[in-house]
Structures are given as C-alpha cells and as structure tokens.
Amino acid sequence: MDLLKRKIETEGRVLSNQVLKVDTFLNHQIDPELMVEIGKEFAQRFKDDKITKVLTIESSGIAPGLMAALELHVPVVFARKRKSLTMVNDLLTASVHSFTKNETNEISVSQKFIEPTDNVLIIDDFLANGQAALGLAEIVEKSGANTAGIGIVIEKSFQDGGQLLRNKGFKVESLAQIASLENGKATFLDEAEVVL
C-alpha cells in the first residue's frame, strides 16, 4: 500500500533496529484519510471471506479496525486491556505480551459480542512477535467462532510473528512489510527482495 509506505518513510521514526515510531499518523495522532484508505484495502483483501465481525485490541487497533468494519458493513469489537466495573460476567480472555511495552496484559471481550456463527477478521496496527494476534485468535476460538483472517497495518517481517501466524494456518494480510530497520531507515520487504 503505497500511501502507507510513504507515510512510514516521511513521518515514521526509527528508534532502534527493532522499534519504529508512527505516532504522527497511526497510534497516537491518527490520520483519518489514511485510515479510510486502510479500511478500503482491508475490505478488498478480505472481500471473499464472508466476514461478520472485526475484532481488534485497544487502543491502536481501533482506528484501522473501525474503518475496515465500516467498509465491510459489519460491527467492530475491541478487546479491552483493563476490565471495567461493568465487565464482570461471561468474559472471553487471553494473556498478551506486548513487545513494545514489555508487559503482559489480560485482554477481555464480552462473550455476547462474538457468537459461534461469526466469521471474524482480526485487525491490529503492528505485527512483531504475533502475541496480540494470537491472543485475539484465542478469544475467537473460545467463542466457538472462526478466525477468517488477520489484517495487519505494519508487519515487522524481520521478527517471527508473521511466520508464526502463517505456520498456524492463518491468512495474514499486511499492508506494509518491513524487512529491516537497520541504519535508521525502514526498508520494505519488496524493496529488500529487489536489492538481493
């Protein structure tokens, strides 16, 4: 997705060989026009998968998840990292370790929002080690529903999460795949393949 790649190149900041900061357009400040295009792209890639729900995780997955759900004409559900006083019964939960924050959270979704008949599209902002997507897929499995696919805005292909999910049989669609963050620059997978 060229628009997303341009945003990463012009506004993303490489903080280390492992960390890309995209808080100017994706996960602190949000570029709504970019989110519309991201939603359209996810809808196009999953148009034949009979999606009935989009599932994401708070907070950075909500914007792309919402736009994908809008384009697919289905509800979006987001897993909460903290339980509220009103979220006490019939919860589907999973433990998720965050690579960026180096912390483990128990995520929760009310069982009434994902039914066994649902065909669920999981959406998240980043894919590094795959733990968030695996946690969301675990929630879908506990509900009795089907994970139809996983949509990722930015995949760090040099980490093992994408391969892990694909090896488990999930359909994974990433809008931008980063091969390297070496030398302070994001190199995309398709560019790295051309250079090699």
C-alpha positions as CSV (number, residue, x, y, z in Angstrom):
1,M,0.0,0.0,0.0
2,D,1.9,3.0,-1.4
3,L,0.2,5.7,0.7
4,L,1.1,3.9,3.9
5,K,4.7,3.3,2.8
6,R,5.1,7.0,2.0
7,K,3.8,7.9,5.5
8,I,6.2,5.5,7.1
9,E,9.1,6.9,5.1
10,T,8.2,10.6,5.7
11,E,6.7,10.6,9.2
12,G,7.9,7.3,10.8
13,R,10.9,7.5,13.1
14,V,13.2,4.5,13.5
15,L,14.2,4.5,17.2
16,S,16.3,1.3,17.0
17,N,16.8,-1.8,14.9
18,Q,13.6,-3.2,16.5
19,V,11.3,-0.1,17.0
20,L,9.5,2.1,14.5
21,K,7.6,5.0,15.9
22,V,4.5,6.0,13.9
23,D,2.7,8.1,16.4
24,T,2.1,11.0,14.0
25,F,-0.4,9.0,11.9
26,L,-1.3,5.7,13.4
27,N,-1.1,5.2,17.1
28,H,-1.3,8.5,19.0
29,Q,-2.3,11.0,16.4
30,I,-4.4,9.4,13.7
31,D,-4.6,10.4,10.0
32,P,-8.3,9.9,9.2
33,E,-7.8,10.0,5.4
34,L,-5.1,7.3,5.7
35,M,-7.4,5.2,7.9
36,V,-10.2,5.4,5.3
37,E,-7.7,4.0,2.7
38,I,-6.5,1.3,5.1
39,G,-10.1,0.3,5.7
40,K,-10.8,0.0,2.0
41,E,-7.6,-2.0,1.4
42,F,-8.5,-4.5,4.2
43,A,-12.1,-4.8,2.9
44,Q,-10.7,-5.5,-0.6
45,R,-8.3,-8.2,0.6
46,F,-10.9,-10.0,2.7
47,K,-14.0,-9.4,0.5
48,D,-14.5,-13.1,-0.2
49,D,-14.1,-14.3,3.4
50,K,-17.7,-13.6,4.5
51,I,-16.6,-11.5,7.5
52,T,-19.4,-10.9,10.1
53,K,-17.3,-9.2,12.8
54,V,-14.0,-7.3,13.0
55,L,-12.0,-7.9,16.3
56,T,-9.2,-5.7,17.4
57,I,-7.4,-4.7,20.6
58,E,-7.4,-1.3,22.4
59,S,-6.2,1.2,21.6
60,S,-4.1,1.4,18.5
61,G,-6.1,-1.3,16.6
62,I,-9.4,0.6,17.0
63,A,-9.0,3.1,14.1
64,P,-7.9,0.6,11.4
65,G,-10.4,-1.9,12.8
66,L,-13.3,0.5,12.7
67,M,-12.5,1.6,9.1
68,A,-12.3,-2.0,7.9
69,A,-15.6,-2.8,9.6
70,L,-17.2,0.3,8.0
71,E,-16.1,-0.9,4.6
72,L,-17.2,-4.5,5.3
73,H,-20.6,-3.3,6.8
74,V,-20.1,-5.3,10.0
75,P,-19.6,-4.4,13.7
76,V,-16.2,-3.9,15.2
77,V,-15.4,-5.4,18.7
78,F,-12.4,-4.4,20.6
79,A,-10.7,-6.4,23.3
80,R,-10.1,-4.4,26.5
81,K,-6.8,-4.4,28.3
82,R,-8.5,-3.4,31.6
83,K,-11.8,-4.6,32.9
84,S,-14.4,-2.0,33.8
85,L,-16.8,-2.4,36.7
86,T,-19.5,-3.3,34.1
87,M,-17.4,-6.1,32.5
88,V,-17.6,-8.9,35.1
89,N,-19.6,-11.8,33.6
90,D,-19.2,-14.1,30.6
91,L,-15.8,-12.8,29.5
92,L,-13.6,-14.4,26.9
93,T,-10.0,-13.7,28.0
94,A,-6.4,-14.3,26.8
95,S,-2.9,-13.1,28.0
96,V,-1.0,-11.0,25.6
97,H,2.6,-9.9,25.9
98,S,3.4,-6.5,24.3
99,F,6.8,-6.4,22.6
100,T,6.9,-2.5,22.6
101,K,5.8,-2.0,26.2
102,N,7.4,-5.2,27.5
103,E,4.3,-6.0,29.6
104,T,1.7,-8.7,29.7
105,N,-2.0,-7.8,29.8
106,E,-5.1,-10.0,30.1
107,I,-7.4,-8.9,27.3
108,S,-11.1,-9.4,27.6
109,V,-14.2,-9.4,25.3
110,S,-17.8,-9.9,26.4
111,Q,-19.0,-13.3,25.2
112,K,-22.2,-11.7,23.8
113,F,-20.3,-9.9,21.1
114,I,-18.7,-12.9,19.4
115,E,-21.0,-15.7,18.6
116,P,-20.2,-19.3,17.3
117,T,-21.6,-18.4,13.9
118,D,-19.3,-15.4,13.4
119,N,-16.6,-15.3,10.8
120,V,-14.1,-12.9,12.4
121,L,-11.4,-10.7,10.9
122,I,-8.7,-9.7,13.3
123,I,-7.1,-6.3,12.8
124,D,-4.1,-4.8,14.5
125,D,-1.7,-2.0,14.0
126,F,1.6,-3.9,14.3
127,L,2.8,-7.4,14.0
128,A,6.1,-8.2,15.6
129,N,6.1,-11.4,17.6
130,G,2.5,-12.2,16.9
131,Q,1.3,-12.3,20.5
132,A,-1.6,-9.8,20.2
133,A,-3.0,-11.6,17.1
134,L,-2.6,-15.0,18.8
135,G,-4.4,-13.7,21.9
136,L,-7.3,-12.3,19.8
137,A,-7.4,-15.6,17.8
138,E,-7.6,-17.5,21.2
139,I,-10.6,-15.4,22.1
140,V,-12.3,-16.2,18.8
141,E,-11.6,-19.9,19.4
142,K,-13.0,-19.8,22.9
143,S,-16.2,-18.2,21.5
144,G,-16.6,-21.1,19.0
145,A,-16.4,-18.6,16.1
146,N,-13.9,-18.8,13.1
147,T,-10.9,-16.6,12.5
148,A,-11.3,-15.8,8.8
149,G,-8.1,-13.8,8.6
150,I,-5.7,-11.4,10.2
151,G,-5.1,-7.9,8.8
152,I,-2.0,-6.0,9.9
153,V,-1.2,-2.4,9.1
154,I,2.6,-2.8,9.6
155,E,4.4,-6.1,9.9
156,K,8.0,-6.2,11.0
157,S,8.9,-9.2,8.8
158,F,12.4,-9.5,10.4
159,Q,10.6,-10.7,13.6
160,D,9.0,-14.1,13.8
161,G,5.3,-13.2,14.4
162,G,4.2,-13.3,10.8
163,Q,5.8,-16.6,10.1
164,L,4.4,-18.0,13.4
165,L,0.8,-17.0,12.4
166,R,1.2,-18.2,8.8
167,N,2.6,-21.6,10.1
168,K,-0.5,-22.0,12.2
169,G,-2.6,-21.7,9.0
170,F,-3.9,-18.1,9.4
171,K,-4.5,-16.0,6.4
172,V,-2.4,-12.9,7.2
173,E,-2.5,-9.7,5.1
174,S,-0.1,-7.0,5.9
175,L,-0.4,-3.6,4.3
176,A,3.3,-2.7,4.8
177,Q,6.0,-5.3,5.4
178,I,9.3,-4.0,6.9
179,A,12.3,-6.1,6.1
180,S,14.7,-4.1,8.2
181,L,15.1,-1.0,10.5
182,E,18.9,-1.0,10.2
183,N,20.8,2.2,9.8
184,G,17.9,4.3,11.0
185,K,15.8,3.5,7.8
186,A,12.7,1.4,7.2
187,T,13.4,-0.9,4.3
188,F,10.3,-2.7,2.9
189,L,10.2,-6.4,2.1
190,D,9.5,-5.8,-1.6
191,E,12.5,-3.4,-1.8
192,A,14.8,-5.7,0.1
193,E,14.0,-8.6,-2.4
194,V,14.8,-6.3,-5.3
195,V,18.2,-5.4,-3.8
196,L,19.1,-9.0,-3.1
